[in-house]
Amino acid sequence: MKKLIPPLLAAVLFTGLAHIILSCSQQAVPSDSCGHQLVDPNATAETRALYRNLKNVAETHVLFGHQDALAYGVGRRDNMNSFSDVRDVSGSHPALYGWDIGHIAFDNNIDSIPFSQMIRFIKEGHTRGGVITISWHEMHNGPDKQVWSRDPVPALMLPGGEMHEEFRERLDMVGDFFSALRDNNGRPIPVIFRPWHEHNGDWFWWGNHNTTEEEFVSLWQYTVHYLRDTLSVNHLLYAISPDRSRMATAHCHNDFLYAYPGDEYVDIIGLDNYWDVGRSQSHLDSVPRKVQDSLFLLSLRTLVEIAEERNKIPALTETGNDCVSENDWFTKRLLRPIKEDPQASKIAYLLVWRNAWKTHFFAPYPGHDSAADFVRFREDELILFEDDLPPMYQK
């Protein structure tokens, strides 16, 4: 196990101003006053602690995450037993577990994981101290009914639109799912919720080809208001994550903040970046490696800069190289640019996508040529896996 950061010290307040004490009790990170106001001022104590600890850990470490870990591994799946290629290669589960609630109206999610089993896996990871993040590849009720569609439906889902009632029903199901996530003591399990991701792209129905910037902002804000204020789901941190591929440059603030719903609606500013590190081999061969690395680093520096300006947590919410085509990808392409730059290394976590099958995976499985490099990545002092984590849900 790596040497961990010192235990987080509880802040001791000596002020006699009761209203400041009350206000700070619902804040996450001490600063000149009380720090960041969470999107949900009534967030549970464990959710506030998660935010505070993520921000503190990010000063010295980066959490490693993997999508659909526990649900299956390359060549292994039965929806009953948990599997983890990450654990079997590295000796530890990931620190961050990524899940998706797309197809919330059905028994199985978009990746064919039964929701009942997903709940069990989420509880399992949380019990060991892992962090949970959930995205939402949701279908819609328009003609195409797919997440990857060009039906111009977002405006129809807002209040007054003909699809609004169906949308509210989906949100009710989302609320029920989140409410079912409870630990062994009955306390809600904190979740980093990342809806409507990659909204600056043109591949999802909520993307910029189907909706105006104003309509997307309304969709995001309505989602927050309904879950938080109508359903009283108070254990969520909200993460927004534009996609690097639709940014004109790696250092364009306007592109990063396209359709940004406002600071009061965001806790974590993320970035999905396969573009600079994981595109097709034919493209990678056409761009000098130094250029790729410099663009990746610049995108992370810009992400951290924007997050710090707004007192948010920065995170590399999705990344990866499909099939891990470079055997040193984890240490050279992913770790080195982050580790060698004091600003880029301030991201709180990074998440690689799922291990679906032998032609679609983002973490090595036992016997893969990149396994040894992944172990070196796991052993680096900067990177935290599950068994390196300090308590993430305590003050």
C-alpha positions as CSV (number, residue, x, y, z in Angstrom):
1,M,0.0,0.0,0.0
2,K,1.2,3.5,-0.8
3,K,1.9,6.1,1.9
4,L,-1.3,7.9,2.3
5,I,-1.9,11.6,2.9
6,P,-2.3,12.5,6.6
7,P,-5.8,12.1,8.1
8,L,-8.1,15.0,7.3
9,L,-8.3,17.3,10.3
10,A,-11.7,18.5,11.5
11,A,-12.1,22.3,11.3
12,V,-12.7,23.9,14.7
13,L,-14.8,27.0,14.7
14,F,-14.4,29.6,17.4
15,T,-16.7,32.2,16.0
16,G,-19.8,33.1,17.9
17,L,-21.8,34.0,14.8
18,A,-24.5,31.3,14.7
19,H,-25.6,32.1,11.2
20,I,-22.0,31.5,9.8
21,I,-21.8,28.3,11.7
22,L,-25.1,27.1,10.3
23,S,-24.0,28.1,6.8
24,C,-20.6,26.5,7.0
25,S,-22.1,23.2,8.3
26,Q,-23.6,22.8,4.8
27,Q,-20.5,23.7,2.9
28,A,-17.8,21.4,1.6
29,V,-14.4,23.0,1.5
30,P,-12.9,25.6,3.9
31,S,-11.6,28.7,2.1
32,D,-11.5,32.4,2.8
33,S,-15.1,32.1,4.0
34,C,-16.9,28.8,4.0
35,G,-15.9,27.4,0.6
36,H,-17.9,25.9,-2.2
37,Q,-21.7,25.8,-1.8
38,L,-22.9,22.4,-3.0
39,V,-25.6,22.3,-5.6
40,D,-27.7,20.7,-2.9
41,P,-27.6,22.8,0.3
42,N,-29.3,19.9,2.1
43,A,-26.8,17.3,1.0
44,T,-26.2,14.5,3.5
45,A,-23.2,14.7,5.8
46,E,-21.6,11.8,3.9
47,T,-22.1,13.6,0.5
48,R,-20.5,16.8,1.9
49,A,-17.7,14.7,3.3
50,L,-17.1,13.1,-0.1
51,Y,-16.8,16.5,-1.8
52,R,-14.5,17.8,0.8
53,N,-12.3,14.7,0.8
54,L,-12.2,14.6,-3.0
55,K,-10.9,18.1,-3.1
56,N,-8.4,17.5,-0.4
57,V,-7.1,14.3,-2.0
58,A,-6.7,16.0,-5.3
59,E,-4.0,18.2,-3.8
60,T,-1.6,15.2,-3.8
61,H,-3.3,12.2,-5.6
62,V,-5.6,11.2,-8.5
63,L,-8.2,8.4,-8.0
64,F,-8.3,5.8,-10.7
65,G,-11.8,4.7,-12.0
66,H,-13.2,2.1,-14.3
67,Q,-16.6,1.8,-15.9
68,D,-18.8,-1.2,-15.0
69,A,-16.1,-2.7,-12.8
70,L,-17.6,-5.7,-10.8
71,A,-20.3,-6.3,-13.4
72,Y,-18.1,-8.2,-15.9
73,G,-14.6,-8.6,-17.2
74,V,-13.3,-9.5,-20.7
75,G,-14.7,-13.0,-21.4
76,R,-16.4,-13.2,-17.9
77,R,-20.0,-12.4,-17.1
78,D,-22.9,-14.0,-15.3
79,N,-24.7,-11.0,-13.6
80,M,-24.4,-12.7,-10.2
81,N,-20.8,-12.8,-9.2
82,S,-18.6,-9.7,-9.3
83,F,-15.7,-9.6,-11.7
84,S,-12.9,-7.1,-12.0
85,D,-10.1,-7.2,-14.6
86,V,-8.6,-4.2,-12.8
87,R,-8.3,-6.2,-9.5
88,D,-7.1,-9.3,-11.1
89,V,-4.3,-7.5,-12.9
90,S,-3.3,-4.9,-10.2
91,G,-4.3,-6.5,-7.0
92,S,-6.8,-3.9,-6.1
93,H,-10.2,-2.7,-7.2
94,P,-10.4,0.8,-8.8
95,A,-10.9,3.7,-6.3
96,L,-13.8,5.0,-8.5
97,Y,-16.7,2.8,-9.9
98,G,-18.5,4.1,-12.9
99,W,-22.0,2.9,-13.7
100,D,-24.8,4.0,-16.1
101,I,-28.6,4.1,-15.6
102,G,-29.5,4.3,-19.3
103,H,-32.8,2.4,-20.0
104,I,-34.0,3.1,-16.5
105,A,-37.5,2.0,-17.4
106,F,-36.4,-1.5,-18.1
107,D,-35.0,-4.4,-16.0
108,N,-31.5,-4.1,-17.5
109,N,-29.4,-1.0,-18.2
110,I,-27.9,0.0,-21.5
111,D,-25.0,-2.4,-20.9
112,S,-27.3,-5.3,-20.1
113,I,-26.6,-5.1,-16.4
114,P,-29.7,-5.8,-14.3
115,F,-30.5,-2.8,-12.2
116,S,-31.0,-5.0,-9.1
117,Q,-27.5,-6.4,-9.6
118,M,-26.1,-2.9,-10.2
119,I,-27.5,-1.8,-6.8
120,R,-25.7,-4.8,-5.2
121,F,-22.4,-4.0,-6.9
122,I,-22.6,-0.3,-5.9
123,K,-23.2,-1.3,-2.3
124,E,-20.3,-3.7,-2.5
125,G,-17.9,-1.1,-3.8
126,H,-19.1,1.5,-1.4
127,T,-18.7,-0.9,1.6
128,R,-15.0,-1.2,0.8
129,G,-14.7,2.6,0.7
130,G,-14.9,3.2,-3.1
131,V,-16.4,6.2,-4.8
132,I,-19.4,5.9,-7.1
133,T,-20.1,7.9,-10.3
134,I,-23.1,7.4,-12.5
135,S,-23.8,8.6,-16.0
136,W,-27.1,8.4,-17.9
137,H,-27.2,7.2,-21.5
138,E,-31.0,7.5,-21.6
139,M,-33.3,6.8,-24.5
140,H,-36.2,9.1,-25.2
141,N,-39.9,8.8,-26.3
142,G,-39.5,10.3,-29.7
143,P,-39.7,8.4,-33.0
144,D,-36.2,7.0,-32.9
145,K,-36.2,6.2,-29.2
146,Q,-32.4,5.8,-29.0
147,V,-29.8,7.6,-27.0
148,W,-27.8,8.0,-30.3
149,S,-30.5,9.8,-32.3
150,R,-31.1,13.1,-34.1
151,D,-34.7,13.5,-32.9
152,P,-35.0,17.2,-31.8
153,V,-36.7,16.3,-28.5
154,P,-35.1,18.3,-25.7
155,A,-37.4,21.2,-26.0
156,L,-40.4,18.8,-26.0
157,M,-39.2,17.4,-22.6
158,L,-39.3,20.7,-20.8
159,P,-42.3,22.0,-18.9
160,G,-45.1,22.6,-21.4
161,G,-43.7,20.2,-24.0
162,E,-45.6,17.2,-25.2
163,M,-43.0,14.8,-23.9
164,H,-42.7,16.4,-20.5
165,E,-44.9,14.0,-18.5
166,E,-42.9,11.0,-19.9
167,F,-39.7,12.8,-18.9
168,R,-40.9,13.3,-15.4
169,E,-41.8,9.7,-15.1
170,R,-38.2,8.8,-16.1
171,L,-36.9,11.2,-13.4
172,D,-39.2,9.5,-10.9
173,M,-37.5,6.2,-11.8
174,V,-34.1,7.7,-11.4
175,G,-35.1,9.1,-8.0
176,D,-36.3,5.6,-7.0
177,F,-33.0,4.1,-8.1
178,F,-30.9,6.6,-6.2
179,S,-33.1,6.2,-3.1
180,A,-32.5,2.4,-3.2
181,L,-28.7,3.0,-2.8
182,R,-28.2,2.7,0.9
183,D,-25.4,1.4,3.1
184,N,-25.7,-1.3,5.7
185,N,-26.9,1.3,8.2
186,G,-29.6,2.6,5.9
187,R,-27.8,5.8,5.0
188,P,-27.9,7.0,1.4
189,I,-24.8,6.2,-0.6
190,P,-23.3,9.4,-2.1
191,V,-23.1,9.4,-5.9
192,I,-21.4,11.7,-8.4
193,F,-24.2,12.0,-11.0
194,R,-23.1,12.9,-14.5
195,P,-26.2,13.3,-16.7
196,W,-26.3,14.7,-20.2
197,H,-22.6,14.2,-20.7
198,E,-20.7,15.2,-23.9
199,H,-23.4,17.7,-24.6
200,N,-21.2,19.7,-27.0
201,G,-21.1,16.7,-29.3
202,D,-23.5,15.6,-32.0
203,W,-24.1,11.9,-31.1
204,F,-26.7,12.1,-28.3
205,W,-30.2,13.5,-28.6
206,W,-29.3,16.2,-26.0
207,G,-26.3,17.3,-28.1
208,N,-25.8,20.6,-29.8
209,H,-27.3,19.4,-33.1
210,N,-30.7,18.8,-31.5
211,T,-31.1,21.6,-29.0
212,T,-30.1,25.2,-28.4
213,E,-27.7,26.2,-25.7
214,E,-30.6,27.7,-23.7
215,E,-32.7,24.5,-24.0
216,F,-29.8,22.4,-22.8
217,V,-29.3,24.6,-19.8
218,S,-33.0,24.4,-19.0
219,L,-32.9,20.6,-19.3
220,W,-29.9,20.4,-16.9
221,Q,-31.5,22.8,-14.4
222,Y,-34.8,21.0,-14.5
223,T,-33.1,17.7,-13.9
224,V,-31.4,19.1,-10.8
225,H,-34.5,20.9,-9.5
226,Y,-36.7,17.8,-9.9
227,L,-34.3,15.3,-8.2
228,R,-33.3,17.7,-5.5
229,D,-36.4,19.8,-4.7
230,T,-39.3,17.6,-5.8
231,L,-38.0,14.1,-5.0
232,S,-35.6,15.2,-2.1
233,V,-32.7,13.1,-3.4
234,N,-30.0,14.7,-1.3
235,H,-27.0,12.5,-1.8
236,L,-25.8,13.6,-5.3
237,L,-22.9,15.6,-6.5
238,Y,-23.5,17.0,-10.0
239,A,-20.7,16.7,-12.6
240,I,-20.8,18.2,-16.1
241,S,-18.4,16.8,-18.8
242,P,-18.1,18.3,-22.3
243,D,-16.1,16.3,-24.9
244,R,-12.7,17.4,-26.0
245,S,-13.2,16.4,-29.6
246,R,-15.7,19.2,-30.2
247,M,-13.4,21.9,-28.9
248,A,-11.6,24.1,-31.4
249,T,-8.5,24.0,-29.3
250,A,-7.4,22.4,-26.1
251,H,-7.2,25.8,-24.4
252,C,-10.5,27.4,-25.3
253,H,-12.5,28.5,-22.3
254,N,-15.6,29.2,-24.4
255,D,-15.6,25.7,-25.7
256,F,-15.2,24.2,-22.3
257,L,-18.1,26.3,-21.0
258,Y,-20.6,25.7,-23.9
259,A,-24.1,25.4,-22.4
260,Y,-22.7,25.6,-18.8
261,P,-25.8,25.6,-16.6
262,G,-24.3,27.9,-13.9
263,D,-22.1,27.5,-10.9
264,E,-25.1,26.8,-8.6
265,Y,-25.9,23.7,-10.7
266,V,-22.4,22.1,-10.9
267,D,-20.2,20.6,-8.3
268,I,-17.6,18.9,-10.5
269,I,-16.3,20.2,-13.9
270,G,-15.1,17.2,-15.9
271,L,-13.8,16.5,-19.3
272,D,-14.2,13.5,-21.6
273,N,-11.0,13.2,-23.5
274,Y,-10.3,10.2,-25.8
275,W,-9.4,12.6,-28.6
276,D,-5.9,13.3,-27.6
277,V,-5.0,9.9,-26.2
278,G,-7.3,7.2,-27.6
279,R,-8.4,7.8,-31.2
280,S,-7.9,5.3,-34.0
281,Q,-4.4,4.1,-34.6
282,S,-4.5,5.6,-38.1
283,H,-5.1,9.0,-36.7
284,L,-2.5,8.6,-33.9
285,D,0.1,7.6,-36.5
286,S,-0.6,10.8,-38.4
287,V,-0.1,13.1,-35.4
288,P,3.4,13.3,-33.8
289,R,3.3,11.8,-30.3
290,K,4.7,15.0,-28.7
291,V,1.9,17.0,-30.2
292,Q,-0.7,14.5,-28.9
293,D,0.9,14.6,-25.4
294,S,1.0,18.4,-25.4
295,L,-2.6,18.8,-26.4
296,F,-3.7,16.3,-23.8
297,L,-1.7,18.2,-21.1
298,L,-3.1,21.5,-22.3
299,S,-6.7,20.3,-22.1
300,L,-6.1,19.2,-18.5
301,R,-4.4,22.4,-17.5
302,T,-7.4,24.4,-19.0
303,L,-9.8,22.1,-17.1
304,V,-8.1,22.7,-13.8
305,E,-7.8,26.4,-14.5
306,I,-11.6,26.7,-15.1
307,A,-12.5,24.6,-12.1
308,E,-10.3,26.7,-9.8
309,E,-11.7,29.9,-11.1
310,R,-15.2,28.6,-10.2
311,N,-14.2,26.7,-7.0
312,K,-15.1,23.4,-8.4
313,I,-13.5,20.0,-8.5
314,P,-11.8,19.1,-11.8
315,A,-11.9,15.6,-13.1
316,L,-11.0,13.6,-16.2
317,T,-14.5,12.0,-16.3
318,E,-13.8,9.7,-19.3
319,T,-10.7,8.7,-21.1
320,G,-9.0,5.6,-22.5
321,N,-7.4,3.8,-25.5
322,D,-9.8,1.2,-26.8
323,C,-8.1,-2.3,-26.7
324,V,-5.1,-0.5,-25.1
325,S,-3.2,-0.6,-28.4
326,E,0.0,0.8,-26.8
327,N,1.6,-1.5,-24.2
328,D,3.0,1.5,-22.2
329,W,-0.2,3.6,-22.6
330,F,-1.0,3.9,-18.9
331,T,2.4,5.1,-17.7
332,K,3.5,7.1,-20.8
333,R,0.4,8.5,-22.5
334,L,-1.9,8.8,-19.4
335,L,0.3,9.1,-16.3
336,R,3.4,11.0,-17.5
337,P,1.7,14.2,-18.7
338,I,-0.4,14.4,-15.6
339,K,2.4,13.6,-13.1
340,E,5.0,15.9,-14.6
341,D,2.7,19.0,-14.5
342,P,1.8,20.5,-11.1
343,Q,-1.5,22.0,-12.5
344,A,-2.7,18.9,-14.5
345,S,-2.0,16.7,-11.5
346,K,-4.7,18.5,-9.5
347,I,-7.5,16.6,-11.2
348,A,-9.4,14.6,-8.5
349,Y,-9.9,11.5,-10.5
350,L,-9.8,9.9,-14.0
351,L,-12.0,7.1,-15.3
352,V,-11.4,4.7,-18.2
353,W,-14.3,3.1,-20.0
354,R,-15.6,-0.5,-19.7
355,N,-14.1,-3.9,-20.4
356,A,-16.9,-5.3,-22.6
357,W,-15.2,-8.0,-24.8
358,K,-11.8,-8.6,-26.4
359,T,-12.4,-6.1,-29.2
360,H,-13.7,-3.3,-26.8
361,F,-11.9,-2.8,-23.5
362,F,-10.0,0.0,-21.8
363,A,-8.2,-1.6,-18.9
364,P,-5.9,-4.7,-19.3
365,Y,-7.2,-8.1,-18.5
366,P,-5.1,-11.0,-17.1
367,G,-2.5,-11.9,-19.8
368,H,-2.8,-8.8,-21.9
369,D,0.4,-7.2,-23.1
370,S,-0.2,-4.0,-21.2
371,A,-0.7,-5.7,-17.8
372,A,2.8,-5.1,-16.6
373,D,2.6,-1.4,-17.5
374,F,-0.7,-1.1,-15.7
375,V,0.9,-2.5,-12.5
376,R,3.5,0.2,-12.7
377,F,0.8,2.7,-13.2
378,R,-1.0,1.4,-10.1
379,E,2.2,1.5,-8.0
380,D,2.9,5.2,-8.8
381,E,2.5,7.5,-5.7
382,L,0.2,9.8,-7.6
383,I,-2.4,7.2,-8.4
384,L,-4.9,5.9,-5.8
385,F,-6.7,2.6,-6.2
386,E,-9.3,1.4,-3.7
387,D,-6.9,-0.1,-1.2
388,D,-5.0,3.2,-1.1
389,L,-8.0,5.4,-0.3
390,P,-8.4,7.3,3.0
391,P,-11.9,7.4,4.4
392,M,-13.9,9.3,1.8
393,Y,-17.2,9.6,3.7
394,Q,-16.0,10.9,7.0
395,K,-15.4,14.5,8.1
